[in-house]
Amino acid sequence: MKKKAAPKLPKAPVMSRSAAALRIRTINDNHVQRHKAHNDRLSLAKSVAEKTARTNHEIEYNQLLGHSLHGRLGPMAADKLTALKTYLGK
């Protein structure tokens, strides 16, 4: 039994060099824009996370400071208060 030959695929239309260069440039520009937008989203998410962490540290610092004014602060909490003080720059 003989093998059948694979069917011939239709040839793609020929594209000029300038049209191909324009097409490649358009694709590359789209990739650059997509990467820039992605990096912008990542930097925004990072800045939001940093702001949230700083806010949480400030809340904890204020709570520990309030407790220290009433004299109800243990040794571990006092260490945490000094660490937060140096972290927040207060």
ChimeraX commands (.cxc) that place a marker at each C-alpha (Angstrom):
marker #1 position 0.00,0.00,0.00 radius 0.5
marker #1 position 1.33,3.41,-0.98 radius 0.5
marker #1 position 1.38,6.40,1.36 radius 0.5
marker #1 position -0.67,9.34,0.27 radius 0.5
marker #1 position 1.16,12.61,-0.21 radius 0.5
marker #1 position 0.30,15.43,2.16 radius 0.5
marker #1 position -2.08,17.99,0.67 radius 0.5
marker #1 position -0.46,21.14,-0.65 radius 0.5
marker #1 position -1.09,24.22,1.45 radius 0.5
marker #1 position -2.02,27.42,-0.32 radius 0.5
marker #1 position 0.82,29.91,-0.52 radius 0.5
marker #1 position 0.52,33.02,1.60 radius 0.5
marker #1 position 0.39,36.30,-0.28 radius 0.5
marker #1 position 3.79,37.90,-0.67 radius 0.5
marker #1 position 4.39,40.91,1.57 radius 0.5
marker #1 position 6.73,43.71,0.65 radius 0.5
marker #1 position 9.70,44.48,2.90 radius 0.5
marker #1 position 8.28,47.85,3.93 radius 0.5
marker #1 position 4.90,46.31,4.83 radius 0.5
marker #1 position 6.63,43.58,6.83 radius 0.5
marker #1 position 8.80,46.15,8.63 radius 0.5
marker #1 position 5.72,48.23,9.46 radius 0.5
marker #1 position 3.93,45.16,10.76 radius 0.5
marker #1 position 6.87,44.15,12.97 radius 0.5
marker #1 position 7.22,47.70,14.28 radius 0.5
marker #1 position 3.52,47.83,15.16 radius 0.5
marker #1 position 3.77,44.50,17.01 radius 0.5
marker #1 position 6.86,45.66,18.92 radius 0.5
marker #1 position 5.22,48.98,19.86 radius 0.5
marker #1 position 2.20,47.10,21.21 radius 0.5
marker #1 position 4.49,44.86,23.27 radius 0.5
marker #1 position 6.32,47.87,24.69 radius 0.5
marker #1 position 3.03,49.51,25.68 radius 0.5
marker #1 position 1.77,46.30,27.25 radius 0.5
marker #1 position 4.98,45.85,29.26 radius 0.5
marker #1 position 4.89,49.49,30.40 radius 0.5
marker #1 position 1.28,49.17,31.55 radius 0.5
marker #1 position 2.14,45.95,33.40 radius 0.5
marker #1 position 5.11,47.56,35.15 radius 0.5
marker #1 position 2.95,50.56,36.09 radius 0.5
marker #1 position 0.38,48.22,37.66 radius 0.5
marker #1 position 3.12,46.39,39.57 radius 0.5
marker #1 position 4.65,49.61,40.91 radius 0.5
marker #1 position 1.21,50.89,41.95 radius 0.5
marker #1 position 0.48,47.65,43.81 radius 0.5
marker #1 position 3.89,47.84,45.50 radius 0.5
marker #1 position 3.35,51.44,46.62 radius 0.5
marker #1 position -0.11,50.59,47.97 radius 0.5
marker #1 position 1.33,47.65,49.93 radius 0.5
marker #1 position 4.11,49.84,51.35 radius 0.5
marker #1 position 1.62,52.54,52.37 radius 0.5
marker #1 position -0.63,49.94,54.02 radius 0.5
marker #1 position 2.31,48.45,55.93 radius 0.5
marker #1 position 3.44,51.89,57.11 radius 0.5
marker #1 position -0.10,52.76,58.22 radius 0.5
marker #1 position -0.33,49.49,60.17 radius 0.5
marker #1 position 3.02,50.18,61.84 radius 0.5
marker #1 position 1.85,53.68,62.80 radius 0.5
marker #1 position -1.39,52.30,64.28 radius 0.5
marker #1 position 0.56,49.73,66.30 radius 0.5
marker #1 position 3.01,52.42,67.44 radius 0.5
marker #1 position 0.17,54.70,68.58 radius 0.5
marker #1 position -1.50,51.86,70.48 radius 0.5
marker #1 position 1.74,50.90,72.22 radius 0.5
marker #1 position 2.46,54.55,73.01 radius 0.5
marker #1 position -0.99,54.94,74.55 radius 0.5
marker #1 position -0.47,51.86,76.70 radius 0.5
marker #1 position 2.98,53.05,77.75 radius 0.5
marker #1 position 1.52,56.31,79.04 radius 0.5
marker #1 position -0.67,54.32,81.42 radius 0.5
marker #1 position 2.27,52.19,82.58 radius 0.5
marker #1 position 0.91,48.88,81.30 radius 0.5
marker #1 position 3.73,47.91,78.96 radius 0.5
marker #1 position 5.66,44.65,79.25 radius 0.5
marker #1 position 9.31,44.20,78.25 radius 0.5
marker #1 position 8.52,42.71,74.83 radius 0.5
marker #1 position 6.08,45.52,74.07 radius 0.5
marker #1 position 8.69,48.09,75.12 radius 0.5
marker #1 position 11.19,46.51,72.71 radius 0.5
marker #1 position 8.57,46.57,69.96 radius 0.5
marker #1 position 7.85,50.23,70.70 radius 0.5
marker #1 position 11.51,51.19,70.34 radius 0.5
marker #1 position 11.79,49.15,67.12 radius 0.5
marker #1 position 8.74,50.90,65.68 radius 0.5
marker #1 position 10.08,54.25,66.80 radius 0.5
marker #1 position 13.30,53.72,64.83 radius 0.5
marker #1 position 11.41,52.28,61.83 radius 0.5
marker #1 position 9.00,55.19,61.65 radius 0.5
marker #1 position 11.67,57.76,62.44 radius 0.5
marker #1 position 9.87,59.24,65.45 radius 0.5
marker link #1:1,2 radius 0.2
marker link #1:2,3 radius 0.2
marker link #1:3,4 radius 0.2
marker link #1:4,5 radius 0.2
marker link #1:5,6 radius 0.2
marker link #1:6,7 radius 0.2
marker link #1:7,8 radius 0.2
marker link #1:8,9 radius 0.2
marker link #1:9,10 radius 0.2
marker link #1:10,11 radius 0.2
marker link #1:11,12 radius 0.2
marker link #1:12,13 radius 0.2
marker link #1:13,14 radius 0.2
marker link #1:14,15 radius 0.2
marker link #1:15,16 radius 0.2
marker link #1:16,17 radius 0.2
marker link #1:17,18 radius 0.2
marker link #1:18,19 radius 0.2
marker link #1:19,20 radius 0.2
marker link #1:20,21 radius 0.2
marker link #1:21,22 radius 0.2
marker link #1:22,23 radius 0.2
marker link #1:23,24 radius 0.2
marker link #1:24,25 radius 0.2
marker link #1:25,26 radius 0.2
marker link #1:26,27 radius 0.2
marker link #1:27,28 radius 0.2
marker link #1:28,29 radius 0.2
marker link #1:29,30 radius 0.2
marker link #1:30,31 radius 0.2
marker link #1:31,32 radius 0.2
marker link #1:32,33 radius 0.2
marker link #1:33,34 radius 0.2
marker link #1:34,35 radius 0.2
marker link #1:35,36 radius 0.2
marker link #1:36,37 radius 0.2
marker link #1:37,38 radius 0.2
marker link #1:38,39 radius 0.2
marker link #1:39,40 radius 0.2
marker link #1:40,41 radius 0.2
marker link #1:41,42 radius 0.2
marker link #1:42,43 radius 0.2
marker link #1:43,44 radius 0.2
marker link #1:44,45 radius 0.2
marker link #1:45,46 radius 0.2
marker link #1:46,47 radius 0.2
marker link #1:47,48 radius 0.2
marker link #1:48,49 radius 0.2
marker link #1:49,50 radius 0.2
marker link #1:50,51 radius 0.2
marker link #1:51,52 radius 0.2
marker link #1:52,53 radius 0.2
marker link #1:53,54 radius 0.2
marker link #1:54,55 radius 0.2
marker link #1:55,56 radius 0.2
marker link #1:56,57 radius 0.2
marker link #1:57,58 radius 0.2
marker link #1:58,59 radius 0.2
marker link #1:59,60 radius 0.2
marker link #1:60,61 radius 0.2
marker link #1:61,62 radius 0.2
marker link #1:62,63 radius 0.2
marker link #1:63,64 radius 0.2
marker link #1:64,65 radius 0.2
marker link #1:65,66 radius 0.2
marker link #1:66,67 radius 0.2
marker link #1:67,68 radius 0.2
marker link #1:68,69 radius 0.2
marker link #1:69,70 radius 0.2
marker link #1:70,71 radius 0.2
marker link #1:71,72 radius 0.2
marker link #1:72,73 radius 0.2
marker link #1:73,74 radius 0.2
marker link #1:74,75 radius 0.2
marker link #1:75,76 radius 0.2
marker link #1:76,77 radius 0.2
marker link #1:77,78 radius 0.2
marker link #1:78,79 radius 0.2
marker link #1:79,80 radius 0.2
marker link #1:80,81 radius 0.2
marker link #1:81,82 radius 0.2
marker link #1:82,83 radius 0.2
marker link #1:83,84 radius 0.2
marker link #1:84,85 radius 0.2
marker link #1:85,86 radius 0.2
marker link #1:86,87 radius 0.2
marker link #1:87,88 radius 0.2
marker link #1:88,89 radius 0.2
marker link #1:89,90 radius 0.2
view
